[in-house]
Amino acid sequence: MDFLDSPEVLEALAAVEHERWAHWQSYLHNQCSRQPDGSLLMPAHLVQRWQRQIETPYAKLSEEERASDREQAIEYLSALRTSVDRLRDGSSESPQ
């Protein structure tokens, strides 16, 4: 079995993705105003900023924005390294 196809790697990456998503959702919710019906109202300036980022290829982002993306990529690389070490050691512990 190819290392990247292993269930351990999939679970490690899925755990990183969930952590990233949960952190982002927490941040996003904290930037919004909760409405009486429970919905969230997002400030226009954030919508404009994030829409610009959505439409901008990585290579054209500011250095600060690319650095933020690199920080996230490092989390994925760390999960891959941990998976490699576990597979080498014969351990199949679930990622946390």
N, C-alpha and C positions, 0 to 999 in steps of 0.2 A: 504494500500500500504506500502510495506517495505521502510524504509527510504532510503536505498541505491539505490532503484529503482526509486526514485522520479526525476522528470525533473529538479528540482532545484539543486540537487546534481550533476546530469550529467552535467548541464551547468556550475556549479562552478568548477568541475574538468576539463572540457573542456577548460575553461578560463585559469586555471593554466597551463594546458598542452600547450596551444598556447603561453603563455608568456614564458614558459621554452624553447619551440622550437624556438621562435623568438630570444631570447637571445642567444641561441646556434648558430643559423644561422648567427647572426651578428658577434659573436666571430669567427666562422669558416671563414667567408668571409674576416674578417680582418687579418687572418693568411695567406691567400692565395695571390698569385699574379694574378691580372687580366690580361688576355691575350687580344691581339688585337681583337679577335672575340667575346669577352665578357665572355668567359669561365674562370674558376678559376683553377690555378695550385697550388696544395697542397704540401707543403714541405714534403720531404721524411721522415724526423725525426718525424713529426706529424702523418703521416700515420702509421709508425711503432709503435709509442706509442699507438695510438687509436686502432690499430689492436690487440695489446697485451691486452689492456683493454677489448675489445670485447670478446676475447677468455678466459678471466680470470673470474672464478666465483666470486661473490661478497665477499664471505668469504676469498678469497685469494688475494684480492686487498690490496694495502698498506693502512695504517691508514688514510693517507691524502686523498686517493681516496674514501675510505668509508665515510669519513667526508663530502666530496663533495656530495656524493649520499644522505647522511642524510639531508643535507641542502635542497636538492630538495624535499625529502619526507616531510619535515616540511611544505613546501608550500602546499602540498596536504592535510596534516592534518589540516592546517589553513583553507583551503577551506571547509573541512568537518565540522569543528567547526562552521564556519560562517553559513553554511547551516542548521546545527542543531539549532542554535540560531534563524535564520529566521523562520524556521518551527515552533518552539516553540512559537514565537511571532506572528505567523500567517501572516508574511510578505512574499511576493513572488517577491521581487525586484530582478532583474537580477544581477549576479555578475559582477564586473568591471574588 
